[in-house]
Each structure stands twice: as C-alpha cells, then as structure tokens.
Amino acid sequence: MPPRSTRDLSATRRGFLQGGAVGVTVAAFARPALARAEFGRTEDVPPLDRYQRVFLSDAEWVFILAAVARLIPSEGEGPGAIEARVPVFIDRQLSGDFGRAATLYMRGPHVPDADPHLGYQSPLSPAQIYRGAIPIFNDWCIRQKSAAFADLAAAEQDEAITALMAGKVPLPPEMRDFGDLLLQNTKEGYFADPMYGGNHGMQAWVHIGFPGARGSFLEWIDQRDVPYPLGPVSISGDRA
C-alpha cells in the first residue's frame, strides 16, 4: 500500500482543504451520492446536541464529533467542521445511498489488499466500514494512548489521526479506506449545499468566496483575479 502523507495536521486550513493532508485514493467516491437532509433552511436546524441521528450510534457520534473537529478545527481561519455541522452531513450520508454503496459495483471479486490505485476493493459498504473501523481505531487509541480518541488531548488526537491517515493503524484490509473516507466526507460536508446537512449557513462558501447556486454569471465572465462581490445563494434560495 503506498504511504500516505504524514504532514502535520496543523498546516493551514486553506492548504488542507485544497490539497488535503492525505491523497484520497478512493476514486469511486469522488462524486458523492448525497442524501438530502430533512431540513435545508438555517432556521429549521436544531443544535447538534438535539439533532436526531439517522445512522450513527452514541459512541460513533462522539467519535465523529471529535474527529472532524481535529480535521477542520474551530481555531484559525474560517469556520470549523463543528460550526459547519459536518457531523450531520456524515450521519445522513451513511444512512443513504452513499452509505449503502448503492452506486458502486459490489458483486466482486473483492481483493481488499490489492493496490489502492485499482479502485474500491472492499466487500463492505462505506457505512459498514465506518461501523467496523471506529471501534478498532478507538481500541488502538486506548492501547497506544490510554484513552479512546474523543477523550484524548488535542495534540494526541492529531497524532492518532495522522497515524490513521498514514496507514499505521492496523485495520483489516477491507476497512483500510476508513481514513480516506473520513477525510473526504469531512471535506464534502464542509463544502456541500446546506440542504445536505453540512456547511451550515453557507459559512464555508462565505469563507472561500464561493457564490453557490446563483443563476447567472454572464456579467462576470470577463473578470479575472477580482473577488466576486455578492454572497452565496443555496439551492433552496437562502442567502448568506
């Protein structure tokens, strides 16, 4: 398995989100099968502690909250993954077509330890990978650092996440893509339209100057290296 980058997770947010702390090798997930949230507008969104999960268990939810908070932390430039409600996005993705691998060919043959460049080889769906890998990773954290991931100090969490992304956590071959999935889904939840549960209030779009689902850019196509002056619009018509 090719080594993944072990670059310090304290790198700039912009660099992390543009290039990633690791190379996401699961090309089959480049186009997510988005599961729409039951709410899309900002005023309909409950606080995270009152959000009604549709897939993740209590223990899995605690892990996801802690993990995405280190992948895109609240401190520094722009909103963090928690402010953007990335955990909600992940929960809903895992309960839908993406989690069930509805758009992937899953009949085999499966060779989980094949070269990652050959594509998705696991017999498990993304939801099954999350469900199986989270307790294994937590057990590894307990053995290596004497506490489950969510109970570690931030610096130790960063070390553990770095080890996961570098392939140094002994996961079964059929779950080896867990780190890549977690990182990719975190990025997707950060930048997705709010109707899918993440990017709350279009905070990530505002941060990078992305205009969202505006209907026309004809008057702007000849502008180069000039920030777009209008705020983003969501698919549901909300403005930020």
Secondary structure, DSSP 4 states (H G I P E B T S, - for coil): -PPPP---TTS-HHHHHHH-SS----GGGSS--PPPPS--SGGGPPPGGG---SS--HHHHHHHHHHHHHHS-SSSSS--TTTTTHHHHHHHHHHSHHHHTTTS--SS---TTS-GGG----SS-HHHHHHHHHHHHHHHHHHHHSS-GGGS-HHHHHHHHHHHHTT-S---GGGTTHHHHHHHHHHHHHHS-GGGS-SGGGHHHHHHT--BS-S--GGGTT--S----SPPB-TTS-B-
